[in-house]
Amino acid sequence: KIISTRIRCARNLSFFPLNTLGTKEGRVEIADLMEKVFATFPAELQGTFYRHSTMTEDEIKHWVDKHFLFRGKDLMQAASGYHADWPHGRGIFVSKDEGFLMWLNE
């Protein structure tokens, strides 16, 4: 019996560099843009975008405990520059039924 499945797709917006070359301002701009996109999702995908920079400790614990949230502590990613300006411009979109998640600027 399959309980859950993860499919990982990574894609960059063509008008922004990949994350390792991104800037704090660019990541925040992406987050602002995607927040507008999330608002256009159809009813079955509606949900909430949680920004790492504004989540409460309780929210972080909740999503980490559910294994939904990345924490920015991967040493290989850090060495590549992925975690520059952490946590700004990062977040997670979670649909109301928690069946659809999207990490942003992981």
N, C-alpha and C positions, 0 to 999 in steps of 0.2 A: 504494500500500500504506500503510495507516494503522499507524503504530508505537505511538503513544500518543495519548490524548485526555484533556483536562482539562475537568471540569465544575465550575464554581464555584457553590456554594450558600452563602449567608450567612443565618444565622438566629440570633436571640437567644433564649435561654431566657426564658420569659415572666416569671419571678420575678427576673430580673437586668436592669439597664439595658444599653443598647447600650454598646459598648466605650468610646466617647468620654466617657461619663458614669460609667464604672466606676471602682472603687477598687482599690488593690493587694489589699486583703483580699477583695474580691468576685471578682477574677480568680483568686486562689489558691483560693477556695471553688469556683469553676467547675471549675478544673483537678482538684481533689480529687474532685468529683462525677463528672466525666467519666472519671476514671481507674477509678472503680467501674463505670461504664457499659461502658467498653472491656473489662473483665473478663468481661462477660456476652455478648460477641459470639460468634456461632457459629464453629465450628472454622475455616472457610474465611476468616474475617476476623480471627482472633486475631493479635496482634502486640505491639508495644511502644510505650508512650507515653514520649517523650523530652521532659523539661522543659528549657526554655532555661536555667533557673537552675542546673541540675545537670549539663548535658552537658559532656563533656570537649572540649578543643580538637580532638582527633582525630575525635570524633563530629560536631561542628559542621562541620569540613572535609569529612567524608564525605558528609553530607547536602546541604551547599551544592554540592559538586562534582557531585552527582547531580541538582541543581536541584529538590530536594524541600523545602529549608528556606528560610524567610524570615528575614531578618536584622534587621528593625526599623529600616532606614535610609531608608525612603521619606519624603522631605521633606514631601509633601502630607499623608500620614498623620500625621506628627509634628506638623504645624501644627494638625491637628484634635484632638490630644490622644490619639490612638491609642497612642502609645508611652510614656505616663505609666507610671512605675515599671518600665520595661523592665529585665530580662527576666522579672520575676516574674509567675507565673500564665500564662505562654505556653508552648507546646510543639507537638509534632507526634506524632500517632499513625501508625505505619507497620505495615501487616500483614506477616506473615512473608514472603509472596511479593512484597512491595512493589507490589502491584497496587491497594492501597487506602490512601489517605493522608487524614488529617484535621488541618488546622491548627487550633489552639485559641487563642482570644483574639488573633488576628493583629493 
